[in-house]
Amino acid sequence: MLLSFPAIPQLHPSSVPSAHPLSIPSRPFRSEATASSLFFKHNSALGPPYNVLVDTNFINFSIKNKMDLVKGMMDCLYAQCVPHITDCVMAELEKLGQKYRVALRVAKDPRFVRLPCTHPGTYADDCICERVRQHKCYIVATCDTDLKRRIRKIPGVPIMFLQQHRYTVERLPEAAVGGAPRQ
């Protein structure tokens, strides 16, 4: 005996519209190639001396909290750190004007390695994301929530930020650093 349910309409495959969520997409899904240095979600290519890519607001928040950038990074990671700054971040600091002249002076410190940018425009967040996608040897130092959200989507890239008047690292493998504060 066959039971039919009149409340549930029977759909014929030809009656399903092409924009229906169950329809097959017209082109295949492409995913990014994963670097061979990634072990699960951690990057095994990271090691001392750490290359830290610094964002504009990280410099500003460090000045507001009266922290020395290089000393704070070394205290956080228990190893030598080399802060890197891109041309886009420098241009962003110059655009901010007189109010942020101390941040610009800190960014021009000879301990900072200057990274040239070849792309058009001076939007620092896009520049940092692209550089980190190409070279997964950086720790990104930022306090910007939107940039942190974008960086979290890139596997194997740790994020350094300010929390309770000290630097904290997120997503750094346990083997890389002995007792660095993590979230």
Secondary structure, 3 states (H helix, E strand, C coil): CCCCCCCCCCCCHHHCCCCCCCCCCCCCCCCCCCCCCEECCEECCCCCCEEEEECHHHHHHHHHCCCCHHHHHHHHHCCCEEEEEEHHHHHHHHHHCHHHHHHHHHHCCCCCEEECCCCCCCCHHHHHHHHHHHCCCEEEECCCHHHHHHHHCCCCCCEEEEECCEEEEECCCCCCCCCCCEC
